[in-house]
């Protein structure tokens, strides 16, 4: 199996395939045993969530993701990604989601039984567990989305370079600095600038007066690192214009 496939399926193969010991019948458990079993199942759930996150993060870094076709327009296998690793990651994501659903049902049954024996304590546990589960899911999804966005922007060619930033300007407050290369300014990339010129930049700025614009930049000396996203709010200030900076086209576009 390739390194990519191992990563897609989870970093720890032994952890991924570790058998889950069966739970004793709920009717044979007392309250303390139920709590102990819930803790054990919660650890298992956390392991499965890590496994799912690894698979989703790997898929987010590929051009096909979780659902896109693995063949090109002519019906041939795609050559821009490791198809075996993608299949492994997709299978891991699907099977892990099924395992998580089954595990959640088992935990719900245990919590329901515990509720009858210690109602107040069980209700609190259910609320805390649900909130924690939702938080972990949201965190995992945001992490995968963030990775996918960074990978997308990293492939964009630079379209602008920051030539000057005025002190106290909106540009300075956003973190823009001289020498930074801009990969995307709001919805504007090199393609829009090539088609419309700086007029596209002016439209994007004036249409967002008082509103945030996401600006993806590469900092000088960090051109091989992942791009950084800054939040710029075009607005009136003590100086001229809405930005307080000078942006030049990259040399290749002049």
C-alpha positions as CSV (number, residue, x, y, z in Angstrom):
1,X,0.0,0.0,0.0
2,X,1.3,3.5,-0.9
3,X,2.1,6.1,1.7
4,X,-0.8,8.2,0.4
5,X,-3.2,5.2,0.9
6,X,-1.9,4.7,4.5
7,X,-2.5,8.3,5.2
8,X,-5.9,8.3,3.7
9,X,-7.0,5.3,5.7
10,X,-5.5,6.6,9.0
11,X,-2.0,7.0,10.4
12,X,-2.2,4.0,12.7
13,X,-3.3,0.8,11.0
14,X,-3.4,-1.2,14.3
15,X,-5.6,1.5,15.8
16,X,-7.9,1.4,12.8
17,X,-8.5,-2.3,12.8
18,X,-8.5,-2.8,16.6
19,X,-11.5,-5.0,17.5
20,X,-14.1,-3.5,19.8
21,X,-14.9,-5.8,22.7
22,X,-18.6,-6.6,22.9
23,X,-20.7,-4.8,25.5
24,X,-22.5,-6.9,28.1
25,X,-26.3,-6.8,27.9
26,X,-27.6,-3.5,29.2
27,X,-30.1,-5.2,31.5
28,X,-27.2,-6.8,33.4
29,X,-25.4,-3.5,34.0
30,X,-25.7,-1.3,37.1
31,X,-25.3,2.5,36.9
32,X,-21.5,2.4,37.5
33,X,-21.0,-0.3,34.8
34,X,-23.0,1.8,32.4
35,X,-20.9,4.8,33.0
36,X,-17.7,2.8,32.6
37,X,-19.0,1.4,29.3
38,X,-20.0,4.8,28.1
39,X,-16.5,6.1,28.7
40,X,-15.0,3.2,26.8
41,X,-17.4,3.8,23.9
42,X,-16.6,7.5,24.0
43,X,-12.9,6.7,23.5
44,X,-13.8,4.4,20.6
45,X,-15.9,7.2,19.1
46,X,-13.0,9.7,19.4
47,X,-10.7,7.1,17.6
48,X,-13.2,6.8,14.8
49,X,-13.6,10.5,14.5
50,X,-9.8,10.9,14.2
51,X,-9.9,8.3,11.5
52,X,-12.7,10.0,9.6
53,X,-10.9,13.4,9.9
54,X,-7.7,11.9,8.4
55,X,-9.6,10.5,5.5
56,X,-11.6,13.7,4.8
57,X,-8.4,15.8,5.1
58,X,-6.6,13.6,2.6
59,X,-9.6,13.8,0.2
60,X,-9.8,17.6,0.5
61,X,-6.2,17.8,-0.7
62,X,-7.0,15.9,-3.9
63,X,-8.7,17.4,-7.0
64,X,-11.5,14.8,-6.8
65,X,-12.5,15.1,-3.1
66,X,-15.2,12.8,-1.8
67,X,-17.6,12.7,-4.7
68,X,-16.1,13.7,-8.0
69,X,-15.6,11.1,-10.8
70,X,-12.3,9.2,-11.0
71,X,-12.3,9.2,-14.8
72,X,-11.7,12.1,-17.2
73,X,-14.1,13.4,-19.9
74,X,-12.9,10.6,-22.2
75,X,-13.5,7.9,-19.7
76,X,-9.9,7.2,-18.8
77,X,-8.7,7.0,-15.2
78,X,-7.5,10.4,-14.0
79,X,-3.8,11.0,-13.8
80,X,-3.8,14.0,-11.5
81,X,-4.2,12.0,-8.2
82,X,-3.5,8.6,-6.6
83,X,-6.7,6.8,-7.5
84,X,-6.0,3.9,-5.2
85,X,-5.4,6.2,-2.2
86,X,-8.6,8.1,-3.1
87,X,-10.6,4.9,-3.1
88,X,-9.1,3.8,0.2
89,X,-9.9,7.2,1.8
90,X,-13.5,7.2,0.4
91,X,-14.1,3.7,1.7
92,X,-12.6,4.6,5.0
93,X,-14.9,7.7,5.3
94,X,-18.0,5.7,4.4
95,X,-17.3,2.8,6.7
96,X,-16.2,5.0,9.5
97,X,-19.4,7.0,9.3
98,X,-21.4,3.8,9.4
99,X,-19.4,2.7,12.5
100,X,-20.0,6.1,14.1
101,X,-23.7,5.8,13.5
102,X,-23.9,2.3,15.0
103,X,-21.7,3.5,18.0
104,X,-24.0,6.5,18.6
105,X,-27.0,4.2,18.7
106,X,-25.3,2.0,21.2
107,X,-24.4,5.0,23.3
108,X,-27.9,6.3,23.1
109,X,-29.3,3.0,24.3
110,X,-26.9,3.0,27.3
111,X,-27.7,6.6,28.1
112,X,-31.4,5.9,27.9
113,X,-31.0,3.0,30.4
114,X,-28.8,5.1,32.6
115,X,-31.5,7.8,32.5
116,X,-34.0,5.5,34.1
117,X,-31.7,4.7,37.0
118,X,-30.2,8.2,37.5
119,X,-32.4,10.5,35.5
120,X,-30.9,13.8,36.4
121,X,-27.3,12.7,35.9
122,X,-28.1,10.9,32.7
123,X,-29.8,14.0,31.2
124,X,-26.8,16.1,31.9
125,X,-24.5,13.4,30.4
126,X,-26.6,13.3,27.2
127,X,-26.5,17.1,26.8
128,X,-22.8,17.2,27.3
129,X,-22.1,14.3,25.0
130,X,-24.3,15.7,22.2
131,X,-22.7,19.1,22.5
132,X,-19.2,17.6,22.5
133,X,-20.0,15.4,19.5
134,X,-21.4,18.4,17.5
135,X,-18.3,20.5,18.4
136,X,-15.9,17.8,17.3
137,X,-17.9,17.3,14.0
138,X,-17.9,21.1,13.3
139,X,-14.2,21.3,14.1
140,X,-13.4,18.4,11.8
141,X,-15.5,19.8,9.0
142,X,-13.9,23.3,9.3
143,X,-10.4,21.8,9.3
144,X,-11.2,19.9,6.1
145,X,-12.7,22.9,4.5
146,X,-9.8,25.1,5.4
147,X,-7.3,22.6,4.0
148,X,-9.2,22.4,0.8
149,X,-9.4,26.2,0.4
150,X,-5.6,26.6,1.1
151,X,-4.8,23.9,-1.4
152,X,-7.0,25.7,-4.0
153,X,-5.5,29.1,-3.5
154,X,-2.0,27.7,-3.4
155,X,-2.3,26.7,-7.0
156,X,-3.2,30.3,-8.1
157,X,-0.5,32.4,-9.7
158,X,0.1,35.8,-8.1
159,X,-1.8,38.6,-9.7
160,X,-0.8,41.7,-7.6
161,X,2.1,42.9,-5.5
162,X,1.9,45.3,-2.6
163,X,4.1,48.3,-3.5
164,X,3.3,50.6,-0.6
165,X,1.2,50.6,2.6
166,X,0.3,53.9,4.3
167,X,0.5,54.1,8.1
168,X,-2.9,53.9,9.9
169,X,-4.7,52.8,6.7
170,X,-7.2,50.0,6.3
171,X,-4.5,48.0,4.5
172,X,-2.1,48.3,7.4
173,X,-4.9,47.3,9.8
174,X,-5.6,44.2,7.7
175,X,-1.9,43.2,7.9
176,X,-0.9,43.9,4.3
177,X,2.8,44.7,4.0
178,X,5.2,45.9,1.2
179,X,6.4,43.1,-1.0
180,X,3.5,40.7,-0.3
181,X,2.2,38.9,-3.4
182,X,-1.6,38.7,-3.7
183,X,-3.0,35.5,-5.1
184,X,-6.7,36.4,-4.8
185,X,-8.4,39.7,-3.8
186,X,-12.0,38.9,-2.9
187,X,-13.3,37.3,-6.1
188,X,-10.5,38.7,-8.2
189,X,-7.7,36.4,-9.5
190,X,-5.2,36.7,-12.3
191,X,-7.8,35.6,-14.8
192,X,-10.2,38.5,-14.0
193,X,-7.3,41.0,-14.1
194,X,-6.2,39.7,-17.4
195,X,-9.7,40.1,-18.8
196,X,-10.7,43.4,-17.2
197,X,-7.5,45.0,-16.0
198,X,-7.3,47.1,-12.8
199,X,-11.0,48.1,-13.4
200,X,-11.9,44.7,-11.9
201,X,-9.9,45.5,-8.8
202,X,-11.7,48.9,-8.4
203,X,-15.1,47.4,-8.8
204,X,-14.4,44.7,-6.2
205,X,-13.1,47.4,-3.8
206,X,-15.9,49.9,-4.2
207,X,-18.6,47.2,-4.1
208,X,-17.3,46.1,-0.7
209,X,-16.9,49.6,1.0
210,X,-17.4,49.0,4.7
211,X,-17.5,45.2,4.2
212,X,-14.8,42.6,4.7
213,X,-12.8,41.3,1.7
214,X,-10.7,38.1,2.1
215,X,-7.2,38.7,0.6
216,X,-5.0,35.7,0.1
217,X,-1.3,36.6,0.2
218,X,2.2,35.2,0.1
219,X,4.6,36.9,2.4
220,X,8.2,37.8,1.2
221,X,10.6,35.0,2.2
222,X,7.7,32.6,2.7
223,X,6.8,31.9,-0.9
224,X,7.0,28.1,-0.5
225,X,4.7,28.2,2.6
226,X,0.9,28.0,2.5
227,X,-0.8,31.3,1.6
228,X,-2.2,33.4,4.4
229,X,-5.7,34.9,4.3
230,X,-6.2,38.5,5.6
231,X,-9.4,40.4,6.1
232,X,-9.4,43.8,4.5
233,X,-12.3,46.3,5.0
234,X,-12.2,49.1,2.4
235,X,-13.4,52.3,4.1
236,X,-12.9,56.0,4.3
237,X,-10.0,57.0,6.5
238,X,-7.7,60.0,7.0
239,X,-5.8,59.4,3.8
240,X,-6.9,59.1,0.2
241,X,-8.9,56.2,-1.2
242,X,-10.5,53.3,0.5
243,X,-7.4,51.1,1.1
244,X,-4.4,53.2,1.8
245,X,-2.0,51.1,-0.2
246,X,-0.6,50.8,-3.7
247,X,-1.1,47.6,-5.6
248,X,0.9,46.8,-8.8
249,X,0.3,44.1,-11.4
250,X,2.8,41.3,-11.3
251,X,5.5,41.5,-13.9
252,X,4.0,38.7,-16.0
253,X,0.7,40.7,-16.4
254,X,2.2,44.0,-17.4
